[in-house]
Amino acid sequence: MVFILLLYGIIAGVFISKRKMKMSQAVIPMIAFAILSSVALGQNYTTSLIPEVNDGIGISNFLAAFLLPEAGWTKEMFLSKFELYLGISIAFIFIYFLLVIVENIKSNVKA
């Protein structure tokens, strides 16, 4: 996952440096992935609260399987990962709004 984010950062950096993309536009896919991850992990956590669904505790969707470790599953770990990605989603949304404000200020200064 870190490799994918690093690759995306390099590609977005090239577009930003060539002035083909604004920084705020580069954050939008990261926001979408973070929100989708939060939803997947939240669904996985709520499913783990009902042990009859999975005949015990388990991973309930593909994205959660991609984001969670192979072993050591507990309800507390599922909750902590969900809260982590929820916090990351909120942080990316906050960063997006800050970038939009800064870009608007820069465009008004140039005009």
Phi and psi restraints in degrees (range 20) as a CNS / XPLOR table:
assign (resid 1 and name C) (resid 2 and name N)
       (resid 2 and name CA) (resid 2 and name C) 1.0 -61.8 20.0 2
assign (resid 2 and name N) (resid 2 and name CA)
       (resid 2 and name C) (resid 3 and name N) 1.0 -37.8 20.0 2
assign (resid 2 and name C) (resid 3 and name N)
       (resid 3 and name CA) (resid 3 and name C) 1.0 -61.6 20.0 2
assign (resid 3 and name N) (resid 3 and name CA)
       (resid 3 and name C) (resid 4 and name N) 1.0 -42.2 20.0 2
assign (resid 3 and name C) (resid 4 and name N)
       (resid 4 and name CA) (resid 4 and name C) 1.0 -64.5 20.0 2
assign (resid 4 and name N) (resid 4 and name CA)
       (resid 4 and name C) (resid 5 and name N) 1.0 -44.7 20.0 2
assign (resid 4 and name C) (resid 5 and name N)
       (resid 5 and name CA) (resid 5 and name C) 1.0 -65.4 20.0 2
assign (resid 5 and name N) (resid 5 and name CA)
       (resid 5 and name C) (resid 6 and name N) 1.0 -38.4 20.0 2
assign (resid 5 and name C) (resid 6 and name N)
       (resid 6 and name CA) (resid 6 and name C) 1.0 -64.8 20.0 2
assign (resid 6 and name N) (resid 6 and name CA)
       (resid 6 and name C) (resid 7 and name N) 1.0 -44.6 20.0 2
assign (resid 6 and name C) (resid 7 and name N)
       (resid 7 and name CA) (resid 7 and name C) 1.0 -61.1 20.0 2
assign (resid 7 and name N) (resid 7 and name CA)
       (resid 7 and name C) (resid 8 and name N) 1.0 -44.1 20.0 2
assign (resid 7 and name C) (resid 8 and name N)
       (resid 8 and name CA) (resid 8 and name C) 1.0 -62.5 20.0 2
assign (resid 8 and name N) (resid 8 and name CA)
       (resid 8 and name C) (resid 9 and name N) 1.0 -40.9 20.0 2
assign (resid 8 and name C) (resid 9 and name N)
       (resid 9 and name CA) (resid 9 and name C) 1.0 -61.0 20.0 2
assign (resid 9 and name N) (resid 9 and name CA)
       (resid 9 and name C) (resid 10 and name N) 1.0 -40.3 20.0 2
assign (resid 9 and name C) (resid 10 and name N)
       (resid 10 and name CA) (resid 10 and name C) 1.0 -66.4 20.0 2
assign (resid 10 and name N) (resid 10 and name CA)
       (resid 10 and name C) (resid 11 and name N) 1.0 -45.8 20.0 2
assign (resid 10 and name C) (resid 11 and name N)
       (resid 11 and name CA) (resid 11 and name C) 1.0 -63.2 20.0 2
assign (resid 11 and name N) (resid 11 and name CA)
       (resid 11 and name C) (resid 12 and name N) 1.0 -46.1 20.0 2
assign (resid 11 and name C) (resid 12 and name N)
       (resid 12 and name CA) (resid 12 and name C) 1.0 -64.4 20.0 2
assign (resid 12 and name N) (resid 12 and name CA)
       (resid 12 and name C) (resid 13 and name N) 1.0 -38.2 20.0 2
assign (resid 12 and name C) (resid 13 and name N)
       (resid 13 and name CA) (resid 13 and name C) 1.0 -60.9 20.0 2
assign (resid 13 and name N) (resid 13 and name CA)
       (resid 13 and name C) (resid 14 and name N) 1.0 -39.0 20.0 2
assign (resid 13 and name C) (resid 14 and name N)
       (resid 14 and name CA) (resid 14 and name C) 1.0 -64.5 20.0 2
assign (resid 14 and name N) (resid 14 and name CA)
       (resid 14 and name C) (resid 15 and name N) 1.0 -45.6 20.0 2
assign (resid 14 and name C) (resid 15 and name N)
       (resid 15 and name CA) (resid 15 and name C) 1.0 -64.7 20.0 2
assign (resid 15 and name N) (resid 15 and name CA)
       (resid 15 and name C) (resid 16 and name N) 1.0 -38.8 20.0 2
assign (resid 15 and name C) (resid 16 and name N)
       (resid 16 and name CA) (resid 16 and name C) 1.0 -66.7 20.0 2
assign (resid 16 and name N) (resid 16 and name CA)
       (resid 16 and name C) (resid 17 and name N) 1.0 -43.1 20.0 2
assign (resid 16 and name C) (resid 17 and name N)
       (resid 17 and name CA) (resid 17 and name C) 1.0 -66.5 20.0 2
assign (resid 17 and name N) (resid 17 and name CA)
       (resid 17 and name C) (resid 18 and name N) 1.0 -28.3 20.0 2
assign (resid 17 and name C) (resid 18 and name N)
       (resid 18 and name CA) (resid 18 and name C) 1.0 -88.6 20.0 2
assign (resid 18 and name N) (resid 18 and name CA)
       (resid 18 and name C) (resid 19 and name N) 1.0 6.1 20.0 2
assign (resid 18 and name C) (resid 19 and name N)
       (resid 19 and name CA) (resid 19 and name C) 1.0 61.5 20.0 2
assign (resid 19 and name N) (resid 19 and name CA)
       (resid 19 and name C) (resid 20 and name N) 1.0 29.9 20.0 2
assign (resid 19 and name C) (resid 20 and name N)
       (resid 20 and name CA) (resid 20 and name C) 1.0 -97.1 20.0 2
assign (resid 20 and name N) (resid 20 and name CA)
       (resid 20 and name C) (resid 21 and name N) 1.0 -9.5 20.0 2
assign (resid 20 and name C) (resid 21 and name N)
       (resid 21 and name CA) (resid 21 and name C) 1.0 -147.8 20.0 2
assign (resid 21 and name N) (resid 21 and name CA)
       (resid 21 and name C) (resid 22 and name N) 1.0 138.7 20.0 2
assign (resid 21 and name C) (resid 22 and name N)
       (resid 22 and name CA) (resid 22 and name C) 1.0 -81.2 20.0 2
assign (resid 22 and name N) (resid 22 and name CA)
       (resid 22 and name C) (resid 23 and name N) 1.0 157.2 20.0 2
assign (resid 22 and name C) (resid 23 and name N)
       (resid 23 and name CA) (resid 23 and name C) 1.0 -62.3 20.0 2
assign (resid 23 and name N) (resid 23 and name CA)
       (resid 23 and name C) (resid 24 and name N) 1.0 -37.1 20.0 2
assign (resid 23 and name C) (resid 24 and name N)
       (resid 24 and name CA) (resid 24 and name C) 1.0 -64.1 20.0 2
assign (resid 24 and name N) (resid 24 and name CA)
       (resid 24 and name C) (resid 25 and name N) 1.0 -34.6 20.0 2
assign (resid 24 and name C) (resid 25 and name N)
       (resid 25 and name CA) (resid 25 and name C) 1.0 -68.6 20.0 2
assign (resid 25 and name N) (resid 25 and name CA)
       (resid 25 and name C) (resid 26 and name N) 1.0 -31.3 20.0 2
assign (resid 25 and name C) (resid 26 and name N)
       (resid 26 and name CA) (resid 26 and name C) 1.0 -71.3 20.0 2
assign (resid 26 and name N) (resid 26 and name CA)
       (resid 26 and name C) (resid 27 and name N) 1.0 -23.3 20.0 2
assign (resid 26 and name C) (resid 27 and name N)
       (resid 27 and name CA) (resid 27 and name C) 1.0 -82.0 20.0 2
assign (resid 27 and name N) (resid 27 and name CA)
       (resid 27 and name C) (resid 28 and name N) 1.0 -22.9 20.0 2
assign (resid 27 and name C) (resid 28 and name N)
       (resid 28 and name CA) (resid 28 and name C) 1.0 -58.2 20.0 2
assign (resid 28 and name N) (resid 28 and name CA)
       (resid 28 and name C) (resid 29 and name N) 1.0 -47.0 20.0 2
assign (resid 28 and name C) (resid 29 and name N)
       (resid 29 and name CA) (resid 29 and name C) 1.0 -63.1 20.0 2
assign (resid 29 and name N) (resid 29 and name CA)
       (resid 29 and name C) (resid 30 and name N) 1.0 -32.6 20.0 2
assign (resid 29 and name C) (resid 30 and name N)
       (resid 30 and name CA) (resid 30 and name C) 1.0 -67.6 20.0 2
assign (resid 30 and name N) (resid 30 and name CA)
       (resid 30 and name C) (resid 31 and name N) 1.0 -37.9 20.0 2
assign (resid 30 and name C) (resid 31 and name N)
       (resid 31 and name CA) (resid 31 and name C) 1.0 -63.0 20.0 2
assign (resid 31 and name N) (resid 31 and name CA)
       (resid 31 and name C) (resid 32 and name N) 1.0 -45.8 20.0 2
assign (resid 31 and name C) (resid 32 and name N)
       (resid 32 and name CA) (resid 32 and name C) 1.0 -61.3 20.0 2
assign (resid 32 and name N) (resid 32 and name CA)
       (resid 32 and name C) (resid 33 and name N) 1.0 -43.9 20.0 2
assign (resid 32 and name C) (resid 33 and name N)
       (resid 33 and name CA) (resid 33 and name C) 1.0 -65.8 20.0 2
assign (resid 33 and name N) (resid 33 and name CA)
       (resid 33 and name C) (resid 34 and name N) 1.0 -40.3 20.0 2
assign (resid 33 and name C) (resid 34 and name N)
       (resid 34 and name CA) (resid 34 and name C) 1.0 -65.8 20.0 2
assign (resid 34 and name N) (resid 34 and name CA)
       (resid 34 and name C) (resid 35 and name N) 1.0 -41.3 20.0 2
assign (resid 34 and name C) (resid 35 and name N)
       (resid 35 and name CA) (resid 35 and name C) 1.0 -67.7 20.0 2
assign (resid 35 and name N) (resid 35 and name CA)
       (resid 35 and name C) (resid 36 and name N) 1.0 -43.2 20.0 2
assign (resid 35 and name C) (resid 36 and name N)
       (resid 36 and name CA) (resid 36 and name C) 1.0 -61.4 20.0 2
assign (resid 36 and name N) (resid 36 and name CA)
       (resid 36 and name C) (resid 37 and name N) 1.0 -40.5 20.0 2
assign (resid 36 and name C) (resid 37 and name N)
       (resid 37 and name CA) (resid 37 and name C) 1.0 -64.6 20.0 2
assign (resid 37 and name N) (resid 37 and name CA)
       (resid 37 and name C) (resid 38 and name N) 1.0 -41.2 20.0 2
assign (resid 37 and name C) (resid 38 and name N)
       (resid 38 and name CA) (resid 38 and name C) 1.0 -61.9 20.0 2
assign (resid 38 and name N) (resid 38 and name CA)
       (resid 38 and name C) (resid 39 and name N) 1.0 -42.7 20.0 2
assign (resid 38 and name C) (resid 39 and name N)
       (resid 39 and name CA) (resid 39 and name C) 1.0 -63.7 20.0 2
assign (resid 39 and name N) (resid 39 and name CA)
       (resid 39 and name C) (resid 40 and name N) 1.0 -44.8 20.0 2
assign (resid 39 and name C) (resid 40 and name N)
       (resid 40 and name CA) (resid 40 and name C) 1.0 -63.4 20.0 2
assign (resid 40 and name N) (resid 40 and name CA)
       (resid 40 and name C) (resid 41 and name N) 1.0 -43.5 20.0 2
assign (resid 40 and name C) (resid 41 and name N)
       (resid 41 and name CA) (resid 41 and name C) 1.0 -70.9 20.0 2
assign (resid 41 and name N) (resid 41 and name CA)
       (resid 41 and name C) (resid 42 and name N) 1.0 -35.0 20.0 2
assign (resid 41 and name C) (resid 42 and name N)
       (resid 42 and name CA) (resid 42 and name C) 1.0 -65.0 20.0 2
assign (resid 42 and name N) (resid 42 and name CA)
       (resid 42 and name C) (resid 43 and name N) 1.0 -40.9 20.0 2
assign (resid 42 and name C) (resid 43 and name N)
       (resid 43 and name CA) (resid 43 and name C) 1.0 -65.9 20.0 2
assign (resid 43 and name N) (resid 43 and name CA)
       (resid 43 and name C) (resid 44 and name N) 1.0 -38.5 20.0 2
assign (resid 43 and name C) (resid 44 and name N)
       (resid 44 and name CA) (resid 44 and name C) 1.0 -65.2 20.0 2
assign (resid 44 and name N) (resid 44 and name CA)
       (resid 44 and name C) (resid 45 and name N) 1.0 -41.0 20.0 2
assign (resid 44 and name C) (resid 45 and name N)
       (resid 45 and name CA) (resid 45 and name C) 1.0 -64.8 20.0 2
assign (resid 45 and name N) (resid 45 and name CA)
       (resid 45 and name C) (resid 46 and name N) 1.0 -46.3 20.0 2
assign (resid 45 and name C) (resid 46 and name N)
       (resid 46 and name CA) (resid 46 and name C) 1.0 -66.2 20.0 2
assign (resid 46 and name N) (resid 46 and name CA)
       (resid 46 and name C) (resid 47 and name N) 1.0 -33.2 20.0 2
assign (resid 46 and name C) (resid 47 and name N)
       (resid 47 and name CA) (resid 47 and name C) 1.0 -67.0 20.0 2
assign (resid 47 and name N) (resid 47 and name CA)
       (resid 47 and name C) (resid 48 and name N) 1.0 -34.2 20.0 2
assign (resid 47 and name C) (resid 48 and name N)
       (resid 48 and name CA) (resid 48 and name C) 1.0 -70.1 20.0 2
assign (resid 48 and name N) (resid 48 and name CA)
       (resid 48 and name C) (resid 49 and name N) 1.0 -18.2 20.0 2
assign (resid 48 and name C) (resid 49 and name N)
       (resid 49 and name CA) (resid 49 and name C) 1.0 -74.3 20.0 2
assign (resid 49 and name N) (resid 49 and name CA)
       (resid 49 and name C) (resid 50 and name N) 1.0 -17.0 20.0 2
assign (resid 49 and name C) (resid 50 and name N)
       (resid 50 and name CA) (resid 50 and name C) 1.0 -113.2 20.0 2
assign (resid 50 and name N) (resid 50 and name CA)
       (resid 50 and name C) (resid 51 and name N) 1.0 89.5 20.0 2
assign (resid 50 and name C) (resid 51 and name N)
       (resid 51 and name CA) (resid 51 and name C) 1.0 -63.1 20.0 2
assign (resid 51 and name N) (resid 51 and name CA)
       (resid 51 and name C) (resid 52 and name N) 1.0 -21.8 20.0 2
assign (resid 51 and name C) (resid 52 and name N)
       (resid 52 and name CA) (resid 52 and name C) 1.0 -67.6 20.0 2
assign (resid 52 and name N) (resid 52 and name CA)
       (resid 52 and name C) (resid 53 and name N) 1.0 -24.1 20.0 2
assign (resid 52 and name C) (resid 53 and name N)
       (resid 53 and name CA) (resid 53 and name C) 1.0 -65.9 20.0 2
assign (resid 53 and name N) (resid 53 and name CA)
       (resid 53 and name C) (resid 54 and name N) 1.0 -45.0 20.0 2
assign (resid 53 and name C) (resid 54 and name N)
       (resid 54 and name CA) (resid 54 and name C) 1.0 -109.6 20.0 2
assign (resid 54 and name N) (resid 54 and name CA)
       (resid 54 and name C) (resid 55 and name N) 1.0 12.6 20.0 2
assign (resid 54 and name C) (resid 55 and name N)
       (resid 55 and name CA) (resid 55 and name C) 1.0 55.6 20.0 2
assign (resid 55 and name N) (resid 55 and name CA)
       (resid 55 and name C) (resid 56 and name N) 1.0 49.1 20.0 2
assign (resid 55 and name C) (resid 56 and name N)
       (resid 56 and name CA) (resid 56 and name C) 1.0 121.6 20.0 2
assign (resid 56 and name N) (resid 56 and name CA)
       (resid 56 and name C) (resid 57 and name N) 1.0 -154.9 20.0 2
assign (resid 56 and name C) (resid 57 and name N)
       (resid 57 and name CA) (resid 57 and name C) 1.0 -100.4 20.0 2
assign (resid 57 and name N) (resid 57 and name CA)
       (resid 57 and name C) (resid 58 and name N) 1.0 139.4 20.0 2
assign (resid 57 and name C) (resid 58 and name N)
       (resid 58 and name CA) (resid 58 and name C) 1.0 -164.0 20.0 2
assign (resid 58 and name N) (resid 58 and name CA)
       (resid 58 and name C) (resid 59 and name N) 1.0 178.7 20.0 2
assign (resid 58 and name C) (resid 59 and name N)
       (resid 59 and name CA) (resid 59 and name C) 1.0 -90.6 20.0 2
assign (resid 59 and name N) (resid 59 and name CA)
       (resid 59 and name C) (resid 60 and name N) 1.0 132.9 20.0 2
assign (resid 59 and name C) (resid 60 and name N)
       (resid 60 and name CA) (resid 60 and name C) 1.0 -107.3 20.0 2
assign (resid 60 and name N) (resid 60 and name CA)
       (resid 60 and name C) (resid 61 and name N) 1.0 -4.9 20.0 2
assign (resid 60 and name C) (resid 61 and name N)
       (resid 61 and name CA) (resid 61 and name C) 1.0 -153.9 20.0 2
assign (resid 61 and name N) (resid 61 and name CA)
       (resid 61 and name C) (resid 62 and name N) 1.0 164.1 20.0 2
assign (resid 61 and name C) (resid 62 and name N)
       (resid 62 and name CA) (resid 62 and name C) 1.0 -63.3 20.0 2
assign (resid 62 and name N) (resid 62 and name CA)
       (resid 62 and name C) (resid 63 and name N) 1.0 -44.5 20.0 2
assign (resid 62 and name C) (resid 63 and name N)
       (resid 63 and name CA) (resid 63 and name C) 1.0 -66.4 20.0 2
assign (resid 63 and name N) (resid 63 and name CA)
       (resid 63 and name C) (resid 64 and name N) 1.0 -38.6 20.0 2
assign (resid 63 and name C) (resid 64 and name N)
       (resid 64 and name CA) (resid 64 and name C) 1.0 -63.9 20.0 2
assign (resid 64 and name N) (resid 64 and name CA)
       (resid 64 and name C) (resid 65 and name N) 1.0 -37.7 20.0 2
assign (resid 64 and name C) (resid 65 and name N)
       (resid 65 and name CA) (resid 65 and name C) 1.0 -64.9 20.0 2
assign (resid 65 and name N) (resid 65 and name CA)
       (resid 65 and name C) (resid 66 and name N) 1.0 -32.5 20.0 2
assign (resid 65 and name C) (resid 66 and name N)
       (resid 66 and name CA) (resid 66 and name C) 1.0 -72.4 20.0 2
assign (resid 66 and name N) (resid 66 and name CA)
       (resid 66 and name C) (resid 67 and name N) 1.0 -33.9 20.0 2
assign (resid 66 and name C) (resid 67 and name N)
       (resid 67 and name CA) (resid 67 and name C) 1.0 -92.0 20.0 2
assign (resid 67 and name N) (resid 67 and name CA)
       (resid 67 and name C) (resid 68 and name N) 1.0 -23.1 20.0 2
assign (resid 67 and name C) (resid 68 and name N)
       (resid 68 and name CA) (resid 68 and name C) 1.0 -98.1 20.0 2
assign (resid 68 and name N) (resid 68 and name CA)
       (resid 68 and name C) (resid 69 and name N) 1.0 152.8 20.0 2
assign (resid 68 and name C) (resid 69 and name N)
       (resid 69 and name CA) (resid 69 and name C) 1.0 -68.1 20.0 2
assign (resid 69 and name N) (resid 69 and name CA)
       (resid 69 and name C) (resid 70 and name N) 1.0 166.1 20.0 2
assign (resid 69 and name C) (resid 70 and name N)
       (resid 70 and name CA) (resid 70 and name C) 1.0 -68.7 20.0 2
assign (resid 70 and name N) (resid 70 and name CA)
       (resid 70 and name C) (resid 71 and name N) 1.0 -34.8 20.0 2
assign (resid 70 and name C) (resid 71 and name N)
       (resid 71 and name CA) (resid 71 and name C) 1.0 -133.7 20.0 2
assign (resid 71 and name N) (resid 71 and name CA)
       (resid 71 and name C) (resid 72 and name N) 1.0 173.3 20.0 2
assign (resid 71 and name C) (resid 72 and name N)
       (resid 72 and name CA) (resid 72 and name C) 1.0 79.7 20.0 2
assign (resid 72 and name N) (resid 72 and name CA)
       (resid 72 and name C) (resid 73 and name N) 1.0 31.4 20.0 2
assign (resid 72 and name C) (resid 73 and name N)
       (resid 73 and name CA) (resid 73 and name C) 1.0 -72.7 20.0 2
assign (resid 73 and name N) (resid 73 and name CA)
       (resid 73 and name C) (resid 74 and name N) 1.0 128.5 20.0 2
assign (resid 73 and name C) (resid 74 and name N)
       (resid 74 and name CA) (resid 74 and name C) 1.0 -140.5 20.0 2
assign (resid 74 and name N) (resid 74 and name CA)
       (resid 74 and name C) (resid 75 and name N) 1.0 160.6 20.0 2
assign (resid 74 and name C) (resid 75 and name N)
       (resid 75 and name CA) (resid 75 and name C) 1.0 -62.4 20.0 2
assign (resid 75 and name N) (resid 75 and name CA)
       (resid 75 and name C) (resid 76 and name N) 1.0 -36.2 20.0 2
assign (resid 75 and name C) (resid 76 and name N)
       (resid 76 and name CA) (resid 76 and name C) 1.0 -66.3 20.0 2
assign (resid 76 and name N) (resid 76 and name CA)
       (resid 76 and name C) (resid 77 and name N) 1.0 -38.8 20.0 2
assign (resid 76 and name C) (resid 77 and name N)
       (resid 77 and name CA) (resid 77 and name C) 1.0 -67.1 20.0 2
assign (resid 77 and name N) (resid 77 and name CA)
       (resid 77 and name C) (resid 78 and name N) 1.0 -41.4 20.0 2
assign (resid 77 and name C) (resid 78 and name N)
       (resid 78 and name CA) (resid 78 and name C) 1.0 -60.1 20.0 2
assign (resid 78 and name N) (resid 78 and name CA)
       (resid 78 and name C) (resid 79 and name N) 1.0 -43.7 20.0 2
assign (resid 78 and name C) (resid 79 and name N)
       (resid 79 and name CA) (resid 79 and name C) 1.0 -65.3 20.0 2
assign (resid 79 and name N) (resid 79 and name CA)
       (resid 79 and name C) (resid 80 and name N) 1.0 -42.8 20.0 2
assign (resid 79 and name C) (resid 80 and name N)
       (resid 80 and name CA) (resid 80 and name C) 1.0 -66.0 20.0 2
assign (resid 80 and name N) (resid 80 and name CA)
       (resid 80 and name C) (resid 81 and name N) 1.0 -38.5 20.0 2
assign (resid 80 and name C) (resid 81 and name N)
       (resid 81 and name CA) (resid 81 and name C) 1.0 -67.4 20.0 2
assign (resid 81 and name N) (resid 81 and name CA)
       (resid 81 and name C) (resid 82 and name N) 1.0 -39.2 20.0 2
assign (resid 81 and name C) (resid 82 and name N)
       (resid 82 and name CA) (resid 82 and name C) 1.0 -61.7 20.0 2
assign (resid 82 and name N) (resid 82 and name CA)
       (resid 82 and name C) (resid 83 and name N) 1.0 -45.9 20.0 2
assign (resid 82 and name C) (resid 83 and name N)
       (resid 83 and name CA) (resid 83 and name C) 1.0 -64.4 20.0 2
assign (resid 83 and name N) (resid 83 and name CA)
       (resid 83 and name C) (resid 84 and name N) 1.0 -36.9 20.0 2
assign (resid 83 and name C) (resid 84 and name N)
       (resid 84 and name CA) (resid 84 and name C) 1.0 -61.7 20.0 2
assign (resid 84 and name N) (resid 84 and name CA)
       (resid 84 and name C) (resid 85 and name N) 1.0 -49.9 20.0 2
assign (resid 84 and name C) (resid 85 and name N)
       (resid 85 and name CA) (resid 85 and name C) 1.0 -70.3 20.0 2
assign (resid 85 and name N) (resid 85 and name CA)
       (resid 85 and name C) (resid 86 and name N) 1.0 -29.1 20.0 2
assign (resid 85 and name C) (resid 86 and name N)
       (resid 86 and name CA) (resid 86 and name C) 1.0 -65.9 20.0 2
assign (resid 86 and name N) (resid 86 and name CA)
       (resid 86 and name C) (resid 87 and name N) 1.0 -42.6 20.0 2
assign (resid 86 and name C) (resid 87 and name N)
       (resid 87 and name CA) (resid 87 and name C) 1.0 -63.9 20.0 2
assign (resid 87 and name N) (resid 87 and name CA)
       (resid 87 and name C) (resid 88 and name N) 1.0 -40.0 20.0 2
assign (resid 87 and name C) (resid 88 and name N)
       (resid 88 and name CA) (resid 88 and name C) 1.0 -63.4 20.0 2
assign (resid 88 and name N) (resid 88 and name CA)
       (resid 88 and name C) (resid 89 and name N) 1.0 -40.2 20.0 2
assign (resid 88 and name C) (resid 89 and name N)
       (resid 89 and name CA) (resid 89 and name C) 1.0 -61.5 20.0 2
assign (resid 89 and name N) (resid 89 and name CA)
       (resid 89 and name C) (resid 90 and name N) 1.0 -46.6 20.0 2
assign (resid 89 and name C) (resid 90 and name N)
       (resid 90 and name CA) (resid 90 and name C) 1.0 -63.4 20.0 2
assign (resid 90 and name N) (resid 90 and name CA)
       (resid 90 and name C) (resid 91 and name N) 1.0 -40.4 20.0 2
assign (resid 90 and name C) (resid 91 and name N)
       (resid 91 and name CA) (resid 91 and name C) 1.0 -63.8 20.0 2
assign (resid 91 and name N) (resid 91 and name CA)
       (resid 91 and name C) (resid 92 and name N) 1.0 -43.1 20.0 2
assign (resid 91 and name C) (resid 92 and name N)
       (resid 92 and name CA) (resid 92 and name C) 1.0 -64.2 20.0 2
assign (resid 92 and name N) (resid 92 and name CA)
       (resid 92 and name C) (resid 93 and name N) 1.0 -38.9 20.0 2
assign (resid 92 and name C) (resid 93 and name N)
       (resid 93 and name CA) (resid 93 and name C) 1.0 -64.1 20.0 2
assign (resid 93 and name N) (resid 93 and name CA)
       (resid 93 and name C) (resid 94 and name N) 1.0 -42.4 20.0 2
assign (resid 93 and name C) (resid 94 and name N)
       (resid 94 and name CA) (resid 94 and name C) 1.0 -62.5 20.0 2
assign (resid 94 and name N) (resid 94 and name CA)
       (resid 94 and name C) (resid 95 and name N) 1.0 -44.9 20.0 2
assign (resid 94 and name C) (resid 95 and name N)
       (resid 95 and name CA) (resid 95 and name C) 1.0 -61.6 20.0 2
assign (resid 95 and name N) (resid 95 and name CA)
       (resid 95 and name C) (resid 96 and name N) 1.0 -40.6 20.0 2
assign (resid 95 and name C) (resid 96 and name N)
       (resid 96 and name CA) (resid 96 and name C) 1.0 -58.6 20.0 2
assign (resid 96 and name N) (resid 96 and name CA)
       (resid 96 and name C) (resid 97 and name N) 1.0 -48.4 20.0 2
assign (resid 96 and name C) (resid 97 and name N)
       (resid 97 and name CA) (resid 97 and name C) 1.0 -64.4 20.0 2
assign (resid 97 and name N) (resid 97 and name CA)
       (resid 97 and name C) (resid 98 and name N) 1.0 -38.0 20.0 2
assign (resid 97 and name C) (resid 98 and name N)
       (resid 98 and name CA) (resid 98 and name C) 1.0 -63.4 20.0 2
assign (resid 98 and name N) (resid 98 and name CA)
       (resid 98 and name C) (resid 99 and name N) 1.0 -42.9 20.0 2
assign (resid 98 and name C) (resid 99 and name N)
       (resid 99 and name CA) (resid 99 and name C) 1.0 -64.0 20.0 2
assign (resid 99 and name N) (resid 99 and name CA)
       (resid 99 and name C) (resid 100 and name N) 1.0 -40.2 20.0 2
assign (resid 99 and name C) (resid 100 and name N)
       (resid 100 and name CA) (resid 100 and name C) 1.0 -63.0 20.0 2
assign (resid 100 and name N) (resid 100 and name CA)
       (resid 100 and name C) (resid 101 and name N) 1.0 -42.9 20.0 2
assign (resid 100 and name C) (resid 101 and name N)
       (resid 101 and name CA) (resid 101 and name C) 1.0 -63.0 20.0 2
assign (resid 101 and name N) (resid 101 and name CA)
       (resid 101 and name C) (resid 102 and name N) 1.0 -46.3 20.0 2
assign (resid 101 and name C) (resid 102 and name N)
       (resid 102 and name CA) (resid 102 and name C) 1.0 -63.2 20.0 2
assign (resid 102 and name N) (resid 102 and name CA)
       (resid 102 and name C) (resid 103 and name N) 1.0 -42.6 20.0 2
assign (resid 102 and name C) (resid 103 and name N)
       (resid 103 and name CA) (resid 103 and name C) 1.0 -63.7 20.0 2
assign (resid 103 and name N) (resid 103 and name CA)
       (resid 103 and name C) (resid 104 and name N) 1.0 -38.5 20.0 2
assign (resid 103 and name C) (resid 104 and name N)
       (resid 104 and name CA) (resid 104 and name C) 1.0 -66.8 20.0 2
assign (resid 104 and name N) (resid 104 and name CA)
       (resid 104 and name C) (resid 105 and name N) 1.0 -39.2 20.0 2
assign (resid 104 and name C) (resid 105 and name N)
       (resid 105 and name CA) (resid 105 and name C) 1.0 -64.7 20.0 2
assign (resid 105 and name N) (resid 105 and name CA)
       (resid 105 and name C) (resid 106 and name N) 1.0 -43.7 20.0 2
assign (resid 105 and name C) (resid 106 and name N)
       (resid 106 and name CA) (resid 106 and name C) 1.0 -63.0 20.0 2
assign (resid 106 and name N) (resid 106 and name CA)
       (resid 106 and name C) (resid 107 and name N) 1.0 -40.6 20.0 2
assign (resid 106 and name C) (resid 107 and name N)
       (resid 107 and name CA) (resid 107 and name C) 1.0 -69.5 20.0 2
assign (resid 107 and name N) (resid 107 and name CA)
       (resid 107 and name C) (resid 108 and name N) 1.0 -32.2 20.0 2
assign (resid 107 and name C) (resid 108 and name N)
       (resid 108 and name CA) (resid 108 and name C) 1.0 -73.2 20.0 2
assign (resid 108 and name N) (resid 108 and name CA)
       (resid 108 and name C) (resid 109 and name N) 1.0 -32.3 20.0 2
assign (resid 108 and name C) (resid 109 and name N)
       (resid 109 and name CA) (resid 109 and name C) 1.0 -69.4 20.0 2
assign (resid 109 and name N) (resid 109 and name CA)
       (resid 109 and name C) (resid 110 and name N) 1.0 -38.8 20.0 2
assign (resid 109 and name C) (resid 110 and name N)
       (resid 110 and name CA) (resid 110 and name C) 1.0 -68.9 20.0 2
assign (resid 110 and name N) (resid 110 and name CA)
       (resid 110 and name C) (resid 111 and name N) 1.0 -30.8 20.0 2
